Amino acid sequence: MSLHAELSPEALQRLHAQRRNSTISSVVIAFLVVVLVALVLGYFLLPQLVVEAPTIVTYESNLSEDTELEQKKVQTRVDRKPSSPSSSMAKVIAANTASPTAVPVPDVDVSTPSLDFGDGNDFGEGWGSDGDGGGGGTTFFGQTVKAKHFAYVIDFSRSMNSGGREALMRKELNDSIDQIAAGTHYALIFFAGPAWEAGSTVQSRRGVATVTGKNRKEYKWRSAGGHSRWEHDGKKQPIDWLVASKRQLKASKKIVEETQLILGTVWDNPLMMALEMDPVPQVIYFMTDGSASGSDVWAKEVGEKAKKLGVVINCVAMMQPKAHDDLDALAKATGGQFTIVKKEGTREKVR
């Protein structure tokens, strides 16, 4: 009789279940053992398989102590190629050899080279004695200056109508205006008894004068007695800077031609008006034909103020030897030039 014949069906069923469970348990245990072994091997063996690329450091003998060496990193970002700029924005690039930096070449007209340094309003706009520099300038009765800001203070008194003074003055002044470079700032101040900004309307009668300037603003003057004792009667007329252009220079020349001569000779007031401008002029061209009462005091007062402000005053005595000493003192005090114009129109440079 066989062994299986002695077991009941229930016992055989339990026996098969036990075998099945034993097989499953063995498989699970074997799998776990394999996983455990793999983890152990990975822990000890994998670090040895990873090769770290060494950082290469080079040294150069002439590097400064504060030079930092940077490790190059792999750039994983892909830069898109920029689209070509429009033709209106593109700059013309010219180079003799390949260069990492492209330099735009400006258009320069070299057909007529200039030997005058500082002409125009481009790079290196002239020179000067202060921070403002000198980019413009002109010549007046042989006195040449370089400046970005300069003012004319010109005698328009009735005494200028004798000896050919008036015609010579207007011609020289217009010739000087013609030479002003574009972009230069200049001012025109005329005087007799009262003083006014060129282009203003002046009505003078019996020791009282009214100057009507821009926007029809009125400025009063009065005489304390005599042709050389005129004073402001209230608010002073401010003087504005003019910017040289073909149109502006043409307008200024027209004013020079049309301005009428009036009575009186007081020249400290117009010079003070010029010194009160903002900014102050670097150079003042001052021309008068007269030696007025008190001009020695004016020369001292105006000279001291101009010197403090760093303003140079170039003086021209128009056919009047009596004005020599005071104008010479004024020019000397401010480091300016002094020229005497004689009756025949010849010039004598004093300083």
ABEGO torsion letter per residue (X at the ends): XBAAAABBAAAAAAAAAAAAAAAAAAAAAAAAAAAAAAAAAAAAAAAAABBBBBBBBBBBAABBAABBBBBBBBBABBBBBBBBBBAAABBBBBBABBBABBBBBBBBBAABBBABBGBEABBGBEBBABAAEBABEBBBGGBBBBBABBBBBBBABAAAABGGAAAAAAAAAAAAAAABBBGBBBBBBBBBABBBBBGBBBBBBGGBBBBBBBGGBBBBBBBAEEAAABBBBEBBBBBBBBBBBAAAAAAAAAAAAABBBBBEBBAAAAAAAAAABOBBBABBBBBBABBBBGAAAAAAAAAAAAAAAGBBBBBBBBGBAAAAAAAAAAAAAAGBBBBBBBAAGBBBBAX
